[in-house]
Amino acid sequence: MTINKNEFYNNFNNLGRSHNLLRFAWIVQRTSLNTIFIFLKP
């Protein structure tokens, strides 16, 4: 079973990119939730 090095590299890059997007979305969601809670506090 031979795997193309370029293909492997591209798949690895896509994996890293989607992971970064997920992390970014999670951080944005968390910070926005925190700011909402801060604004709701009396």
C-alpha positions as CSV (number, residue, x, y, z in Angstrom):
1,M,0.0,0.0,0.0
2,T,1.8,3.1,-1.2
3,I,0.5,6.5,-0.1
4,N,1.3,9.7,-2.0
5,K,3.4,12.0,0.2
6,N,1.7,15.1,-1.2
7,E,-1.7,13.6,-0.7
8,F,-0.9,12.8,2.9
9,Y,0.5,16.3,3.5
10,N,-2.7,17.9,2.0
11,N,-4.9,15.7,4.2
12,F,-2.8,16.6,7.3
13,N,-3.1,20.3,6.4
14,N,-6.9,20.1,6.0
15,L,-7.1,18.3,9.4
16,G,-5.1,21.0,11.1
17,R,-7.1,23.8,9.5
18,S,-10.5,22.3,10.5
19,H,-9.1,21.8,14.0
20,N,-8.0,25.4,14.2
21,L,-11.4,26.6,13.0
22,L,-13.2,24.5,15.6
23,R,-10.9,25.8,18.3
24,F,-11.5,29.4,17.1
25,A,-15.3,28.9,17.0
26,W,-15.2,27.4,20.5
27,I,-13.1,30.3,21.9
28,V,-15.4,32.9,20.3
29,Q,-18.5,31.2,21.6
30,R,-17.0,31.1,25.1
31,T,-15.9,34.7,25.2
32,S,-19.2,35.9,23.8
33,L,-21.1,33.9,26.5
34,N,-18.9,35.4,29.1
35,T,-19.5,38.9,27.9
36,I,-23.2,38.3,27.8
37,F,-23.1,37.1,31.4
38,I,-21.1,40.1,32.5
39,F,-23.6,42.4,30.8
40,L,-26.6,40.6,32.5
41,K,-25.1,41.0,36.0
42,P,-26.8,43.8,37.9
